[in-house]
Amino acid sequence: MILKSIYFMFFVCVFLFGLMSCSSKPKDNFVNLSADEFERLIEENKDVQRVDVRTVAEYSEGHIPGSININIFDDKFSATADEVLDKSKPVAVYCKSGRRSRNAARLLVKKGYTVYNLDKGILNWIDLGKDLEK
C-alpha cells in the first residue's frame, strides 16, 4: 500500500511539473496578423517596412507589392536588416507559410524593431487573391 502511494505521488509530481513547463512557454513579442489584417496594416500605414524573408528565387516568382527581400537563411540577415531597416518604423514580415517569418520576427524584435508577421504566409495571401508583383 505504501509503495502504491509513493508511485501515485511520483506521477502527480511529474504531471504537475509537465503542466508548469507548458504554461511557462515564452510569449512572442510580435503580432501575428491574418492576410486581411496584414493587408490593412500595409495599406493604412505608409511607414510600414515590408520584408519578404524568402530566398531570392522565391521572391522573384512574386511578392507583396513594395516589399524588399532579406533572406532569413543568409548569414548576414541580421546585419542587412540593420543596414536597410529603420527601427523607428514598424516592420511587416512574411515568407511562404509563416515559419521563417516567425523566426525573423523573433530576431528583429530582439534587435528593437516593432514587428508584424503574416501568419500563414504568402501562400494564404495568394489563396485569397491578393495582389502580387514580380
C-alpha positions as CSV (number, residue, x, y, z in Angstrom):
1,M,0.0,0.0,0.0
2,I,2.8,2.4,0.8
3,L,4.5,1.6,-2.5
4,K,1.3,2.5,-4.4
5,S,1.1,5.8,-2.5
6,I,4.7,6.6,-3.4
7,Y,4.1,5.8,-7.1
8,F,0.9,7.9,-7.0
9,M,2.8,10.9,-5.5
10,F,5.6,10.5,-8.1
11,F,3.1,10.6,-11.0
12,V,1.3,13.5,-9.6
13,C,4.5,15.4,-9.3
14,V,5.6,14.6,-12.8
15,F,2.1,15.6,-14.1
16,L,2.3,19.0,-12.3
17,F,5.8,19.6,-13.5
18,G,4.7,18.9,-17.1
19,L,1.8,21.4,-16.7
20,M,4.2,24.1,-15.3
21,S,6.6,23.6,-18.1
22,C,3.9,24.0,-20.7
23,S,2.5,27.2,-19.2
24,S,5.9,28.9,-18.9
25,K,6.4,28.9,-22.7
26,P,7.7,32.4,-23.6
27,K,5.3,34.6,-25.5
28,D,6.4,36.1,-28.8
29,N,6.7,39.9,-28.7
30,F,5.4,40.4,-32.3
31,V,1.9,40.4,-33.7
32,N,0.6,37.7,-35.9
33,L,-1.8,39.0,-38.5
34,S,-4.2,37.3,-40.9
35,A,-3.9,38.2,-44.6
36,D,-6.7,40.7,-44.3
37,E,-5.2,42.4,-41.2
38,F,-1.8,42.4,-42.8
39,E,-3.1,44.0,-46.0
40,R,-5.0,46.6,-43.9
41,L,-1.8,47.4,-42.0
42,I,0.4,48.0,-45.1
43,E,-2.3,49.9,-46.9
44,E,-3.2,52.2,-44.0
45,N,0.3,52.8,-42.6
46,K,2.7,54.0,-45.3
47,D,5.6,53.9,-42.8
48,V,5.4,50.1,-42.5
49,Q,8.5,48.4,-44.0
50,R,7.5,45.3,-45.9
51,V,10.1,42.5,-45.7
52,D,10.0,39.2,-47.6
53,V,12.4,36.8,-45.8
54,R,12.2,34.1,-48.5
55,T,15.1,33.2,-50.9
56,V,15.8,35.5,-53.9
57,A,14.4,32.8,-56.2
58,E,11.1,32.7,-54.3
59,Y,10.9,36.5,-54.1
60,S,11.4,36.8,-57.9
61,E,8.4,34.5,-58.5
62,G,6.2,37.1,-56.9
63,H,6.0,39.1,-53.8
64,I,3.8,41.6,-51.9
65,P,4.0,45.0,-53.7
66,G,6.5,47.3,-52.1
67,S,8.4,44.7,-50.2
68,I,12.1,44.2,-50.0
69,N,13.9,40.9,-49.9
70,I,16.1,40.0,-46.9
71,N,16.7,36.2,-47.0
72,I,16.5,34.8,-43.4
73,F,18.8,32.0,-44.5
74,D,21.6,34.5,-45.4
75,D,24.3,34.5,-42.7
76,K,24.2,38.3,-42.9
77,F,20.4,38.6,-42.3
78,S,20.8,40.5,-39.1
79,A,23.4,42.9,-40.4
80,T,21.5,43.5,-43.6
81,A,18.3,44.2,-41.6
82,D,20.2,46.8,-39.6
83,E,21.6,48.4,-42.7
84,V,18.3,48.6,-44.6
85,L,15.5,48.9,-42.0
86,D,14.6,51.9,-39.8
87,K,14.0,50.9,-36.1
88,S,11.6,53.9,-35.7
89,K,9.2,52.4,-38.2
90,P,7.2,49.1,-38.0
91,V,8.3,46.1,-39.9
92,A,5.8,43.7,-41.6
93,V,7.5,40.3,-42.4
94,Y,6.3,37.3,-44.4
95,C,7.6,34.2,-46.0
96,K,6.0,31.2,-47.8
97,S,4.0,29.7,-44.9
98,G,4.8,31.7,-41.8
99,R,7.5,29.6,-40.2
100,R,10.6,31.5,-41.4
101,S,8.9,34.9,-40.9
102,R,8.2,34.0,-37.3
103,N,11.9,33.3,-36.8
104,A,12.8,36.5,-38.5
105,A,10.2,38.4,-36.4
106,R,11.8,37.0,-33.2
107,L,15.3,38.1,-34.3
108,L,14.1,41.6,-35.3
109,V,12.1,42.1,-32.0
110,K,15.3,41.2,-30.1
111,K,17.1,43.9,-32.1
112,G,14.5,46.5,-31.1
113,Y,12.1,46.5,-34.1
114,T,8.3,46.6,-33.8
115,V,7.2,43.6,-36.0
116,Y,4.1,42.3,-37.6
117,N,4.0,38.8,-39.1
118,L,1.8,37.5,-41.9
119,D,0.6,34.4,-40.0
120,K,0.0,31.9,-42.8
121,G,2.5,33.4,-45.3
122,I,2.2,34.4,-48.9
123,L,0.5,31.1,-49.8
124,N,-2.6,32.2,-47.9
125,W,-2.2,35.7,-49.4
126,I,-2.3,34.2,-52.9
127,D,-5.2,31.8,-52.0
128,L,-7.2,34.9,-51.0
129,G,-6.5,36.6,-54.4
130,K,-4.5,39.5,-53.0
131,D,-2.1,41.5,-55.2
132,L,1.4,40.3,-56.1
133,E,4.2,42.0,-58.0
134,K,7.0,40.4,-60.0
